[in-house]
Amino acid sequence: MINKKAIPDLELSLCSKCASVYYNDKAYFIERADYTQTIFEECMMCKNPHGLDFNIWVKSTLRSKRTHHCGGDRK
């Protein structure tokens, strides 16, 4: 899970086929921007008219500071 306050690295309109590229890539975390969206937009990658809005984060930017399991800083 990610911190919901983290600003997405990308905000794209994607069809289900193009969104699956990000879902299957372990370097990214992808989530629908609006689960109640009913109006489709054009996919930004393949121009399919059935695109939905997605927020995409690069996982390496989400792990900015790691801490040890007991709370101390890892060096």
N, C-alpha and C positions, 0 to 999 in steps of 0.2 A: 504494500500500500504506500501511497505517497501522501505527503502533507498537502491537504486541500488548499492551503494558502499559497503554495508555490505557483508562480506565474508560469503558464505553459510556454515551452520553447516555440511551438508552432500551433497555429489555429487554422485548420484546413477544412474545406468541404470535400468529402470523399464518398465514393460509392462503396458498397460492401466489398467488392473485389480489391479495390485499391487500399481500403482500410485494413484488409487482411494482411497486406505486406507489412504494416506496422505491428499488427497483433502478433505475427509470427517471428518478428525480429526481437531478440532478447535485449537489444540495446535501447529499446523505446518502451515507454508506457503510454498507452492510448486510452482515451475515455471519451464518450459522447459528451458534447458540450451542453446539449439540451435534450433531455429524454422525452420531452413533450413536443418536440419539433414535428410539425405535420406538413410543412411546405418543403418540398425538395428543391435543392439547388444544383447547379452544374458541378460535377466533380472537377477539381482543379488539376487532376492528373490525366484522366482519359476523356474528359468532356461528356461523360455519361450524365443524363438529366436527372438521375435519381441519387444525388449526393446529400449527405447529412453533415452537420458540423461536428468536428472532433477536436479535442485538445490533445496535444502530443508533447511529452516530456522526454528528454534524453536522460536515461537513468544515471549516467555518470555525473550529471549536474545536480541530481537530487541528493547524492551522497557527499555533501560538502564537508562534513566533519564527523568522523567516527569516534565513538567512545568505547572504552573497555566495558565489559559486562557489569562491573561493580561501580561504574560511573566515572572512573578516572579517564584521563586523556590517554589515548594510544599513541605511542611514539614510534 
